[in-house]
Every structure is written in C-alpha cells, then in structure tokens.
Amino acid sequence: MARNGISFFLLLSVVPAYAAERGGGGAAGLATGSLMLATVLGGLVTPRLVGRFGYRLTLIVGLFLLGAPALVLTVSGQTAWIVAVCFVRGLGFALTIVAGGALTASLIPDQRRGEGLALVGVVSGVPSLIALPLGLWPADRVGYGPVAVTGGLAALAAIAFVLGLPNHMDHTDHTDHSEQPLGVVRGLRTGALLRPVLVFAATATAAGIVVTFLPLAVPSAPAGVIATALFVQTAASTLTRWLAGRLGDRHGSARLILPGLLLSAAGVLVIAPTANPVSVVAGTAIFGAGFGITQNATLTLMYAHVSATSYGTVSALWNLAYDGGMGVGAAGFGIAAGLTGYPWAFTLTALLMLGAAAPALRDRRTPAGPA
C-alpha cells in the first residue's frame, strides 16, 4: 500500500487552505496538527492490530477511515469540525502506512533493501507528484467540496485492491518464529533506532511546514508559483529517494543521513525570503532533495538493525517521526510565524533542524546490525 496516496496528498495543502479561509492561519496549523497527531497515535497500535487481524482487514479499515470523512469535510467550516475530520482521517492514514510499510519490507530481499524501498518510494511518489501541487488548482476553480470528495473516493476505491494482498507474511526466510518482536516503546529506547527517528523527524517537521504554510506565506506570488514549488519539491524528493537507495546498498545508508539533513536545512533557509518567487522554488527543490535522501536512508538503516519480526515496529517508528514531525512543525510554525513573520520563522526552522546533526554524526560511525 503506497504511503503517498492520492487521497492524502490531494488534500494535504487543500485542507489547511480551507481551514485558513474559515479560521485563519492558526486553524490551518491545527488541521494539519490534528491529522498528524492522530496518525502518530494510530501508528503506535497498528503493529498489534496487524498481529491480531492481519494486513487485509487493517488496511481496509484504514482506507475507509481515511476516505469516508473527506466526503463530509465541507459540511461545516467550523474549525472544530475540520479538526475532527482530520483526526479521523489521521487514524485511517496510520493504519494504512504502518501496515503497508511492514508488508512491503517483508517482500524485499535484505541485500536489495535500499533500492527496493527506493523503487517503492518512486512508485508511491507519483501520486504525490501529481496530487500535491494539483489540489489547490481545482479548489480555486470549483471549490473545496469537489476536491475533498475526490480525495475521499480515491481512498475508498483502493479498498478493492487490498483484497488480493497477503493477510499474514511468512518470515521463515528471514528469522526464527520464536524470536519476539521489538515493541514500539522498547524501540524508542534503542539508540540504533532512535537516532534515525530523530533525524528524520527534524526533516519531516520542515515538510509539514512547507506543505501547510507555503500557500499562506507567498499569497501575492504570480499564478503557478506555489504549484510549481510543490511540484519540484516532490519531484526532487522522489528522484533523490531512488538515488539514495542505490548508493545506500553499495556504500551504506548511514553515510547519507547527515548530507540529507544538511541539504534539507539549507533548502528551508533558501525559502525564507518568501517575497522572492525564484528563492521559494529553488528552496523547495533543495529541501525536497534532502528530504528524499533522509526518507530512504533512515528507513533502510532502521530495517537493517532489526529482524523481520520487528518490521511492523520499524514502520510504526519511522511513520511516528514522519507524522509527528509534520504535525509539530505545522502547529508550532503557525505560532512562530504569528510572532515573527514567515521569513524569520523559516530561518528559525532551518537552525533548529541542525540540532539533529549530532545523532546523524553518531550513525556514520555505527555499523548496521541487530539492535
């Protein structure tokens, strides 16, 4: 199940824009924050749900919760309603990304994990490449309602494809059945897993900020600038995610994490002069390149540190970093931008991201192996 589904990315910038139109920039941050908070909470219990009910039922329920609430998003413009809809969608999103990620990892040979995950990222990146910049364009012309319904129906339609997936994976090729899976809490206490989580969370924080606030930070830009910026960000991320997978399998993923982090922070810094359209587009391209590298390198490194029985936990932790980072970034940036303005808020974000350089440096010196 591709993480970057049409349903999610089509509405990722549309819903904050709808919330901001009804309740201001604070409402936009709350909408994204609610979505990601629910995704974090749902992701923590998904490995247990998969173990009890299997992949198929977990994915079906997740797609339903992701899609059905979108159909009624525009019933009300009240912030509380939008936040509630986002929360339910976040729970569904959690079930699909964690269960889908674990299932995908189980199907990829260990020696080709980096490139395999990269190819999955490229395939799943195609919907985001189209849907993320496209969402705002029809919303401006036909309204938020039709776009929200389209996103909801896309998730519900995907349920039909889940029926042909394996319900449980046989891990006999990878590990002993008697080995106990690593729990989420224990995983967070394991340095080999926590360090990539912290680095990826730092870059995901910026990702949540960019997709939520870029349309608000550059309101007077020429037509197409925001759509172009979101397109080049996703395109750069998709390309470098694939390149990172190929290089990681040959030279080690740990070596790529620090360059990815530094490139991401540099991109956010370049975005900061929001009055300059060229700077905005260039910054999102640079950020996207760094984000793609950290996406692949951190996930590949985490899988290398565990046995197959703990793939669900790795998927949950990585997505915890992704969605928790995006949610915290969106909510916190909304407050910061209200106090300092968008340029300084982007600059502060870039500086804070550099705090994750310490765990990234540590991983460069730590060989991959069982945690």
Salt bridges, closest charged atoms under 4 A:
GLU21 OE2 - ARG22 NH1 2.49
ASP110 OD1 - ARG113 NH2 2.78
ASP110 OD1 - HIS174 ND1 3.52
GLU115 OE1 - ARG112 NH2 3.02
GLU115 OE2 - ARG246 NH1 2.93
ASP170 OD1 - HIS177 NE2 3.67
ASP323 OD1 - ARG3 NH2 2.65
ASP363 OD1 - ARG195 NE 3.05
